[in-house]
Amino acid sequence: MFFLFKPVLIWYRFVKNTTIILILQSNKKFSFVKNFVLLCAKRKYMYQTSYQPNTRLHVADALRGIAILGIILLHNVEHMNFYRFPAVTNEWMIWLNKITWDGLFFTFGGKMYSIFALMFGLSFFIQNDNQMQQGKNFTLRFVWRMMLLMIFGLVNTFFFNGDILFSYALFGLLMPFVGKLNTKTVAIITCFLLLQPVEIFQIIAASLNPDYQLINANSGKYFAAMIASQENGTIWECGWYSLKNGQLATFAWNIENGRTTQLPGLFFLGMLLGRLRLFYNEKNNLKIWLGILAIAFVVFFPVYGLYNMISEFISRKELLVPVRLLCKSWSSLAQSFIYISMLVLLFYSSETIHRWMMKLTIFGRASMTNYFLQSILGAMLYYGWGFALYRYFGPVFSFLTGIVMVLVQYYFCRWWFQSHHHGPFEGLWKKLTWMKFPF
């Protein structure tokens, strides 16, 4: 059990030791805060930039584009968090709907989200490191950037109650503070979070206590409160109920599905990959990615197999649920790294794949714009205030609709980037981020 508390212990020792020394060494020449920063750097608890140039990572743009593509397809099949489908009696259509649903969730479910979150952490590292190389502190500016993202997230929630931008902004507030720690400390914190400590705790608690009850954030209550407006409400009624319940539903669902530790863990992991410069084709990085690919395969198959088989051996709900969630989280992460490592290796070693992925970079460079567009278009297509396609389209036709949506947004991006350097929302976010304040 010690490894679960090691990050807390490291932080405690760090604060205790530095505080004691500061009290002894503080003098009139230096302020307490400045002494604290200098001492942290001296004791090597703080991250120091390597002053290596952070050139544009096209492979990261392509990965981000692939991630948002998968997210759009899944959201279409889910009818934008509105699980209403027409009754089907034809056996072939039932079979096609099932393999479409299962195939898409096996391929994309939980994996595209992981890749998108990793790229978010990588983007923070690049921005922060560039500012450090100029001798600037990025902390307050990034906090302001996350506040803007919260506002954008609430706007997006009006259309789509499954918005993730608000959650990204909320957990993203941790980034500039954790980002000040050295790489070893960040790695320990990241491993701790990605091990799914809440689920491990629940497994231990359920094993030791026969009366233990699972953590239940009751996300279903919030989702149920929005169904009527999605089905029959006007755009304003639907938007209001979504604003009222959407983020509560998302946060509760995150608690129930292990995302409250996994999401910041993925952010920090993306930051670590940036520090290690693994997305650049330099030194022996491709060999490292080959090793990551091998490890990901070794982890994925047994853990995914256990996820599918464990219900045959455990019947008690309080034990089965966290064990399956643990297996699902670990297997999804492993599968995500199978995708990432293969794509990185192919990007740098295959001219054909390189050309194909380069075409997707514009989709990734406008990922925020594409996320907004899929929310607006998806709500208009599937909700009652729009075309109400939930009444007519099952998973197969929704998947085909998703493909059309991706193509429409892709060609919009191609047109837009002929005369712009950033996507519409990306450009707005950048301008607001770097606006000058009178203070």
C-alpha positions as CSV (number, residue, x, y, z in Angstrom):
1,M,0.0,0.0,0.0
2,F,3.0,2.3,0.5
3,F,3.2,3.2,-3.3
4,L,-0.3,4.7,-3.1
5,F,0.9,7.3,-0.6
6,K,4.4,7.9,-2.0
7,P,3.5,11.1,-3.9
8,V,1.9,12.6,-0.8
9,L,5.0,11.7,1.3
10,I,7.3,13.3,-1.3
11,W,5.3,16.5,-1.3
12,Y,5.2,16.5,2.6
13,R,8.9,16.1,2.9
14,F,9.5,18.8,0.2
15,V,7.3,21.4,2.0
16,K,8.7,20.5,5.5
17,N,12.3,20.7,4.5
18,T,12.1,23.8,2.4
19,T,10.0,25.7,5.0
20,I,12.5,24.9,7.8
21,I,15.5,26.0,5.8
22,L,13.7,29.2,4.6
23,I,12.9,30.2,8.2
24,L,16.6,29.8,9.0
25,Q,17.9,31.5,5.9
26,S,15.4,34.3,5.2
27,N,16.8,37.8,5.5
28,K,15.9,41.3,4.5
29,K,17.6,41.1,1.2
30,F,15.3,38.5,-0.2
31,S,11.6,38.1,0.1
32,F,10.2,34.9,1.5
33,V,8.6,34.0,-1.8
34,K,11.7,34.6,-3.8
35,N,13.8,32.6,-1.3
36,F,11.3,29.8,-1.7
37,V,11.6,29.7,-5.5
38,L,15.4,29.9,-5.4
39,L,15.7,27.2,-2.8
40,C,13.3,24.9,-4.7
41,A,15.5,25.3,-7.8
42,K,18.6,24.7,-5.8
43,R,17.2,21.6,-4.3
44,K,16.3,20.4,-7.8
45,Y,12.6,20.1,-7.0
46,M,11.8,22.4,-9.8
47,Y,11.7,21.8,-13.5
48,Q,14.3,23.7,-15.5
49,T,14.0,24.2,-19.3
50,S,16.6,22.6,-21.5
51,Y,16.4,25.5,-23.9
52,Q,15.9,23.2,-26.9
53,P,13.6,24.7,-29.6
54,N,10.0,23.4,-29.6
55,T,9.4,23.4,-33.3
56,R,5.9,22.6,-34.7
57,L,5.0,18.9,-34.1
58,H,3.1,17.9,-37.1
59,V,2.7,14.4,-35.7
60,A,0.9,15.8,-32.7
61,D,-1.4,17.8,-34.9
62,A,-2.2,14.6,-36.8
63,L,-2.8,12.7,-33.6
64,R,-5.1,15.4,-32.3
65,G,-7.0,15.3,-35.7
66,I,-7.4,11.6,-35.5
67,A,-8.7,11.9,-31.9
68,I,-11.3,14.5,-32.7
69,L,-12.3,12.5,-35.8
70,G,-13.0,9.4,-33.6
71,I,-14.8,11.6,-31.0
72,I,-17.1,13.0,-33.7
73,L,-18.0,9.5,-35.0
74,L,-18.8,8.2,-31.5
75,H,-20.9,11.2,-30.6
76,N,-23.0,10.7,-33.7
77,V,-23.6,7.0,-32.9
78,E,-24.6,8.1,-29.3
79,H,-26.9,10.8,-30.7
80,M,-25.0,13.4,-28.7
81,N,-25.7,11.8,-25.3
82,F,-29.3,11.2,-26.3
83,Y,-29.7,7.4,-26.3
84,R,-32.9,7.1,-28.2
85,F,-33.1,4.9,-31.3
86,P,-35.9,3.7,-33.6
87,A,-37.4,0.2,-33.0
88,V,-35.8,-2.3,-35.5
89,T,-37.3,-5.7,-36.4
90,N,-35.1,-6.7,-39.3
91,E,-32.5,-9.2,-38.1
92,W,-29.8,-8.0,-40.5
93,M,-30.2,-4.4,-39.4
94,I,-30.2,-5.5,-35.7
95,W,-26.9,-7.3,-36.4
96,L,-25.4,-4.4,-38.4
97,N,-26.4,-2.0,-35.6
98,K,-24.7,-4.2,-33.0
99,I,-21.4,-4.7,-34.8
100,T,-21.3,-1.0,-35.7
101,W,-21.9,0.0,-32.0
102,D,-19.5,-2.6,-30.6
103,G,-16.9,-2.0,-33.2
104,L,-16.8,1.7,-32.8
105,F,-16.6,1.6,-29.1
106,F,-13.9,-1.0,-29.1
107,T,-11.9,1.1,-31.6
108,F,-12.5,4.6,-30.3
109,G,-14.3,4.5,-26.9
110,G,-11.9,5.8,-24.2
111,K,-9.0,5.8,-26.6
112,M,-9.6,9.0,-28.6
113,Y,-10.4,10.8,-25.3
114,S,-7.0,9.6,-23.9
115,I,-5.1,10.8,-27.0
116,F,-6.9,14.1,-27.0
117,A,-6.0,14.6,-23.3
118,L,-2.4,13.6,-23.9
119,M,-2.1,16.3,-26.6
120,F,-3.6,18.8,-24.2
121,G,-0.8,18.2,-21.7
122,L,1.7,18.3,-24.5
123,S,0.4,21.7,-25.7
124,F,0.7,23.1,-22.2
125,F,4.4,21.9,-22.0
126,I,5.3,23.6,-25.3
127,Q,3.6,26.9,-24.3
128,N,5.1,26.8,-20.8
129,D,8.6,25.8,-22.0
130,N,8.6,28.5,-24.6
131,Q,7.8,31.1,-22.0
132,M,10.4,29.8,-19.6
133,Q,13.0,30.1,-22.4
134,Q,12.1,33.8,-22.6
135,G,12.4,34.1,-18.8
136,K,8.7,34.6,-18.3
137,N,6.3,33.0,-15.9
138,F,3.3,31.4,-17.7
139,T,1.3,30.5,-14.6
140,L,-1.1,33.4,-14.4
141,R,-1.5,33.6,-18.1
142,F,-2.4,29.9,-18.3
143,V,-4.9,30.2,-15.4
144,W,-6.5,33.0,-17.4
145,R,-6.5,30.7,-20.5
146,M,-8.3,28.0,-18.5
147,M,-10.9,30.5,-17.3
148,L,-11.6,31.4,-20.9
149,L,-11.8,27.6,-21.7
150,M,-14.4,27.3,-18.9
151,I,-16.5,30.0,-20.6
152,F,-16.2,28.3,-24.0
153,G,-17.1,25.0,-22.3
154,L,-20.3,26.5,-20.9
155,V,-21.2,27.9,-24.3
156,N,-20.6,24.5,-25.8
157,T,-22.7,22.9,-23.0
158,F,-25.7,24.9,-24.2
159,F,-25.7,22.7,-27.3
160,F,-24.1,19.5,-26.0
161,N,-24.5,18.3,-22.5
162,G,-21.5,16.0,-22.7
163,D,-19.0,18.8,-23.1
164,I,-15.5,18.1,-21.9
165,L,-14.0,21.5,-22.4
166,F,-15.1,22.7,-18.9
167,S,-13.6,19.6,-17.3
168,Y,-10.4,20.2,-19.2
169,A,-10.2,23.7,-17.9
170,L,-11.0,22.7,-14.4
171,F,-8.3,20.0,-14.2
172,G,-6.1,22.1,-16.4
173,L,-5.7,24.6,-13.5
174,L,-3.4,22.0,-11.9
175,M,-1.0,22.0,-14.9
176,P,1.1,25.2,-14.2
177,F,1.7,24.2,-10.6
178,V,2.5,20.5,-11.1
179,G,4.5,21.7,-14.2
180,K,6.9,23.4,-11.9
181,L,8.0,20.1,-10.3
182,N,10.9,18.1,-11.6
183,T,10.4,15.3,-14.1
184,K,10.8,12.5,-11.5
185,T,8.2,13.9,-9.2
186,V,5.7,14.5,-12.0
187,A,6.3,10.9,-13.2
188,I,5.5,9.6,-9.7
189,I,2.3,11.7,-9.5
190,T,1.3,10.6,-13.0
191,C,1.8,6.9,-12.3
192,F,-0.2,7.3,-9.0
193,L,-3.2,8.9,-10.9
194,L,-3.1,6.5,-13.8
195,L,-3.1,3.4,-11.5
196,Q,-6.7,4.4,-10.7
197,P,-6.2,4.8,-6.9
198,V,-10.0,5.3,-6.2
199,E,-10.8,2.0,-7.9
200,I,-8.0,0.2,-6.0
201,F,-9.3,1.6,-2.8
202,Q,-12.8,0.4,-3.5
203,I,-11.5,-3.1,-4.4
204,I,-9.6,-3.3,-1.1
205,A,-12.5,-1.8,0.9
206,A,-15.0,-4.2,-0.7
207,S,-12.7,-7.1,0.0
208,L,-12.3,-6.2,3.7
209,N,-15.8,-5.0,4.4
210,P,-18.8,-7.1,3.3
211,D,-21.1,-4.1,3.9
212,Y,-19.1,-1.7,1.8
213,Q,-21.1,0.4,-0.7
214,L,-19.8,1.7,-4.0
215,I,-19.2,5.4,-4.6
216,N,-22.3,6.6,-6.4
217,A,-22.4,10.1,-7.8
218,N,-25.9,9.4,-9.3
219,S,-25.1,10.7,-12.7
220,G,-28.2,9.1,-14.1
221,K,-30.4,11.6,-12.2
222,Y,-28.8,14.5,-14.1
223,F,-29.0,12.8,-17.5
224,A,-32.6,11.8,-16.9
225,A,-33.5,15.5,-16.1
226,M,-32.4,16.5,-19.7
227,I,-34.2,13.8,-21.7
228,A,-37.5,15.5,-22.0
229,S,-36.0,18.7,-23.3
230,Q,-33.8,16.8,-25.8
231,E,-36.8,15.0,-27.1
232,N,-39.4,17.7,-27.3
233,G,-38.0,21.0,-26.1
234,T,-37.1,24.1,-28.0
235,I,-33.5,25.0,-28.5
236,W,-33.8,27.4,-25.5
237,E,-35.4,24.8,-23.2
238,C,-32.8,22.2,-24.3
239,G,-30.0,24.6,-23.8
240,W,-31.2,25.7,-20.3
241,Y,-31.6,22.1,-19.0
242,S,-28.2,21.3,-20.5
243,L,-26.6,24.3,-18.7
244,K,-28.4,23.4,-15.5
245,N,-27.5,19.6,-15.5
246,G,-24.9,18.9,-18.2
247,Q,-21.7,19.7,-16.3
248,L,-23.1,18.0,-13.1
249,A,-23.9,14.9,-15.1
250,T,-20.4,14.9,-16.7
251,F,-18.6,15.4,-13.4
252,A,-20.7,12.7,-11.7
253,W,-20.1,10.3,-14.6
254,N,-16.3,11.1,-14.4
255,I,-16.4,10.1,-10.7
256,E,-18.2,6.8,-11.4
257,N,-15.9,5.9,-14.3
258,G,-12.5,6.7,-12.9
259,R,-12.0,9.9,-15.0
260,T,-11.3,12.2,-12.0
261,T,-7.9,10.8,-11.5
262,Q,-7.3,9.5,-15.1
263,L,-7.8,12.9,-16.8
264,P,-5.2,14.9,-14.9
265,G,-2.9,11.9,-15.1
266,L,-3.2,12.0,-18.9
267,F,-2.5,15.7,-18.9
268,F,0.7,15.2,-16.8
269,L,1.7,12.2,-19.0
270,G,1.4,14.4,-22.1
271,M,3.6,17.0,-20.4
272,L,6.2,14.3,-19.6
273,L,6.2,13.1,-23.2
274,G,6.9,16.7,-24.2
275,R,9.8,17.1,-21.7
276,L,11.3,13.9,-23.0
277,R,10.9,15.2,-26.6
278,L,9.6,11.7,-27.6
279,F,7.5,13.1,-30.5
280,Y,10.5,14.4,-32.3
281,N,12.5,12.1,-34.6
282,E,15.8,12.5,-32.8
283,K,18.3,10.3,-30.9
284,N,16.8,6.8,-30.3
285,N,13.2,7.9,-30.0
286,L,11.8,5.5,-32.6
287,K,13.4,2.6,-30.7
288,I,11.7,3.9,-27.5
289,W,8.4,4.0,-29.3
290,L,9.0,0.5,-30.5
291,G,9.5,-0.6,-26.9
292,I,6.3,1.3,-25.8
293,L,4.4,-0.5,-28.6
294,A,5.6,-3.9,-27.3
295,I,4.8,-3.1,-23.7
296,A,1.3,-1.8,-24.7
297,F,0.6,-5.0,-26.6
298,V,1.8,-7.1,-23.6
299,V,-0.5,-5.1,-21.2
300,F,-3.5,-4.8,-23.5
301,F,-4.4,-8.4,-24.3
302,P,-4.4,-10.0,-20.8
303,V,-6.1,-7.0,-19.2
304,Y,-8.7,-6.7,-21.9
305,G,-9.3,-10.5,-21.7
306,L,-9.7,-10.2,-17.9
307,Y,-12.2,-7.3,-18.4
308,N,-14.4,-9.6,-20.5
309,M,-14.0,-12.7,-18.3
310,I,-14.0,-11.4,-14.7
311,S,-17.8,-11.4,-14.3
312,E,-17.6,-15.2,-14.5
313,F,-15.5,-15.3,-11.4
314,I,-16.9,-12.4,-9.3
315,S,-20.6,-12.0,-8.7
316,R,-20.6,-9.4,-5.9
317,K,-21.3,-6.0,-7.5
318,E,-19.3,-4.0,-5.0
319,L,-16.2,-5.9,-6.0
320,L,-17.0,-6.6,-9.7
321,V,-17.6,-3.0,-10.7
322,P,-14.3,-1.5,-9.6
323,V,-12.3,-4.5,-10.9
324,R,-13.9,-4.2,-14.3
325,L,-13.4,-0.4,-14.3
326,L,-9.8,-0.9,-13.4
327,C,-9.3,-3.4,-16.2
328,K,-11.2,-1.2,-18.7
329,S,-9.1,1.9,-17.8
330,W,-5.8,0.1,-18.1
331,S,-6.7,-1.7,-21.3
332,S,-7.9,1.5,-22.9
333,L,-4.7,3.3,-22.0
334,A,-2.7,0.4,-23.4
335,Q,-4.7,0.4,-26.6
336,S,-4.3,4.2,-26.9
337,F,-0.5,3.7,-26.7
338,I,-0.7,1.0,-29.4
339,Y,-2.3,3.6,-31.6
340,I,0.0,6.4,-30.7
341,S,3.3,4.4,-31.0
342,M,2.2,2.8,-34.3
343,L,1.2,6.2,-35.8
344,V,4.4,7.9,-34.6
345,L,6.6,5.1,-36.0
346,L,4.7,5.1,-39.3
347,F,4.7,8.9,-39.5
348,Y,8.5,9.0,-39.4
349,S,9.2,5.8,-41.4
350,S,6.5,5.5,-44.1
351,E,6.2,8.2,-46.8
352,T,2.7,7.1,-47.6
353,I,1.4,7.2,-44.0
354,H,3.3,10.5,-43.5
355,R,1.5,12.1,-46.4
356,W,-1.8,10.8,-45.2
357,M,-1.3,12.0,-41.6
358,M,0.0,15.4,-42.8
359,K,-3.4,15.9,-44.5
360,L,-5.0,15.4,-41.1
361,T,-2.9,18.1,-39.4
362,I,-5.3,20.8,-40.3
363,F,-8.1,18.9,-38.6
364,G,-6.0,18.7,-35.5
365,R,-4.9,22.4,-35.6
366,A,-8.6,23.3,-35.6
367,S,-9.6,20.6,-33.0
368,M,-11.5,23.1,-30.7
369,T,-13.4,24.5,-33.7
370,N,-14.3,21.0,-34.8
371,Y,-15.4,20.1,-31.3
372,F,-17.7,23.2,-31.3
373,L,-19.0,22.4,-34.8
374,Q,-19.9,18.8,-34.0
375,S,-21.8,19.9,-30.9
376,I,-23.9,22.4,-32.8
377,L,-24.4,20.2,-35.9
378,G,-25.0,17.1,-33.8
379,A,-27.6,18.7,-31.6
380,M,-29.4,20.1,-34.6
381,L,-29.4,16.7,-36.3
382,Y,-30.5,14.5,-33.4
383,Y,-32.4,16.6,-30.9
384,G,-36.1,17.3,-31.0
385,W,-35.7,21.0,-31.7
386,G,-33.8,20.2,-34.9
387,F,-34.3,17.4,-37.4
388,A,-34.9,14.8,-34.6
389,L,-33.0,12.1,-36.5
390,Y,-33.0,10.0,-33.3
391,R,-36.5,8.8,-34.4
392,Y,-35.2,7.4,-37.7
393,F,-31.4,6.6,-37.4
394,G,-29.9,3.7,-35.6
395,P,-26.1,3.2,-35.1
396,V,-25.4,2.3,-38.7
397,F,-27.0,5.4,-40.3
398,S,-25.7,7.6,-37.4
399,F,-22.2,6.4,-38.1
400,L,-22.6,7.2,-41.8
401,T,-23.9,10.6,-40.8
402,G,-20.8,11.0,-38.6
403,I,-18.6,10.3,-41.6
404,V,-20.4,13.0,-43.7
405,M,-20.0,15.4,-40.7
406,V,-16.3,14.7,-40.5
407,L,-15.9,15.3,-44.3
408,V,-17.8,18.6,-44.1
409,Q,-15.7,19.9,-41.3
410,Y,-12.5,18.7,-42.9
411,Y,-13.2,20.5,-46.1
412,F,-14.2,23.6,-44.1
413,C,-10.8,23.4,-42.4
414,R,-9.0,23.1,-45.7
415,W,-10.8,26.2,-47.0
416,W,-10.2,28.1,-43.7
417,F,-6.5,27.5,-43.5
418,Q,-5.9,28.8,-47.0
419,S,-6.1,32.3,-45.5
420,H,-5.6,31.8,-41.8
421,H,-2.9,30.4,-39.5
422,H,-5.4,29.3,-36.7
423,G,-8.9,27.8,-36.6
424,P,-11.7,30.3,-35.8
425,F,-12.0,29.4,-32.1
426,E,-8.3,28.7,-31.8
427,G,-7.5,32.2,-33.1
428,L,-10.1,33.8,-30.8
429,W,-8.7,31.8,-27.8
430,K,-5.2,32.9,-28.6
431,K,-6.1,36.6,-28.9
432,L,-8.0,36.6,-25.6
433,T,-5.2,34.6,-23.9
434,W,-2.6,37.2,-24.7
435,M,-4.7,40.3,-24.4
436,K,-3.0,43.0,-22.3
437,F,-4.4,43.9,-18.9
438,P,-4.1,47.4,-17.4
439,F,-2.8,45.9,-14.2
